[in-house]
Amino acid sequence: MHVPVAPEVAFDYLVDPRNRPAWQSSLARVEDVDGEPRAGQTWVDVTSPGLRPRMETTELDRPHRWTERGTWRSFAAVLTLELAPAPGGCEIEATLSLHATGPARPLAAVLSRLAPYAVRADLRRAARLLAARPHP
């Protein structure tokens, strides 16, 4: 996905949990944000349906790659964003994996098929927000 800002600008915006409710459709808010973005940073996503997955940044290589892991009950999800310079901004590639144990496994399989569409829609929203912001 093309984003019309420099990779550094997109990266800094996307990896900060405090910005997520503005562009991630499933979030009502974030809580308990542990400091500034870095590997090991933790927070809680409070979703619109009321789920509260515990999140952690597991990889942060500014402005190239960022990975988060979220866990809730028997579910675990890993999202990686890879950013690369491109004419007029940057390209972002998102990779998502979702797994569950026990009786939740069939639901995780269905959600795994649907989640990439939601991630792309959220990144399109983030791209619009970033394009509308003043940048140096």
C-alpha positions in Angstrom: 0.0 0.0 0.0 1.3 3.4 -1.0 1.4 6.1 1.7 2.2 9.7 0.6 4.7 10.5 3.4 8.3 9.5 4.1 8.8 6.1 5.7 10.1 7.7 8.9 6.9 9.8 9.2 4.6 6.8 8.5 6.6 4.5 10.8 6.5 6.9 13.8 2.8 7.4 13.5 1.8 3.8 12.9 3.9 2.3 15.7 2.8 4.6 18.5 -0.1 2.9 20.3 -1.5 6.3 21.2 -2.3 7.0 17.6 -4.0 3.7 16.9 -7.6 4.6 17.9 -7.6 7.3 15.2 -7.0 4.8 12.4 -7.7 1.3 13.6 -11.4 0.7 13.3 -11.7 -1.9 16.0 -10.2 0.2 18.8 -12.2 2.3 21.2 -9.0 3.3 23.0 -5.6 2.1 24.3 -4.7 1.8 28.0 -1.6 1.3 30.1 0.9 2.4 27.4 4.3 1.6 28.7 6.5 4.5 27.7 7.6 5.4 24.2 7.6 3.0 21.1 10.4 0.5 21.4 10.9 -3.3 21.4 9.3 -4.5 24.6 6.7 -1.7 24.8 3.4 -3.0 26.1 -0.2 -1.7 26.2 -3.8 -2.8 26.2 -6.1 -2.4 23.2 -9.6 -1.8 24.3 -11.7 -2.8 21.3 -15.2 -1.6 20.4 -16.7 -5.0 21.2 -15.0 -4.8 24.7 -12.2 -7.3 24.2 -8.9 -6.3 25.9 -5.9 -8.0 24.3 -2.5 -7.4 25.8 -0.1 -6.0 23.2 3.6 -5.9 22.9 6.0 -4.5 20.4 8.4 -7.4 19.6 10.4 -5.8 16.9 11.2 -2.2 16.1 13.7 -1.4 13.3 12.9 2.3 12.4 11.8 3.0 9.7 11.8 -0.4 8.1 10.0 -3.0 10.2 7.8 -3.2 13.2 6.1 -6.2 14.8 3.5 -6.5 17.5 2.0 -9.5 19.3 -1.4 -9.5 20.9 -2.8 -12.1 23.2 -6.3 -12.6 24.5 -7.5 -15.7 26.2 -6.6 -18.6 23.8 -5.9 -16.2 20.8 -2.6 -14.8 19.7 -2.0 -12.5 16.7 1.2 -11.2 15.2 1.2 -8.1 12.9 4.3 -7.0 11.0 4.5 -3.8 9.0 7.4 -3.4 6.6 8.0 0.0 5.1 10.1 0.9 2.1 10.8 4.2 0.4 8.9 4.8 -2.8 8.4 7.8 -5.2 6.2 10.3 -3.4 6.2 8.5 0.0 6.6 4.9 1.0 5.1 1.4 0.5 3.8 -0.5 3.5 3.4 -4.3 3.5 1.4 -5.8 6.3 1.6 -9.5 7.3 -0.8 -10.9 9.9 -1.0 -14.3 11.5 -3.8 -15.3 14.0 -3.8 -18.5 16.0 -5.9 -20.0 18.7 -5.8 -23.1 20.8 -8.6 -25.4 21.8 -12.2 -24.8 20.8 -11.4 -21.4 19.5 -9.3 -22.8 16.6 -12.2 -22.8 14.0 -13.0 -19.2 14.8 -9.4 -18.2 14.4 -9.3 -19.9 11.0 -12.3 -17.8 9.9 -10.9 -14.6 11.4 -7.5 -15.3 9.7 -9.2 -15.1 6.3 -11.1 -11.8 7.2 -8.5 -9.9 9.1 -6.3 -8.9 6.2 -9.2 -7.0 4.7 -9.6 -5.1 8.0 -5.8 -4.4 8.2 -5.8 -3.0 4.7 -8.8 -0.8 5.4 -7.2 0.5 8.6 -3.9 1.2 6.7 -5.8 3.1 4.0 -7.4 5.2 6.8 -4.0 5.8 8.3 -2.6 6.9 4.9 -5.5 9.4 4.5 -4.8 10.8 8.0 -1.1 11.0 7.3 -1.6 12.7 4.0 -3.8 15.4 5.6 -1.2 16.3 8.3 1.4 19.0 7.9 4.9 17.5 7.5 8.3 19.1 7.4 
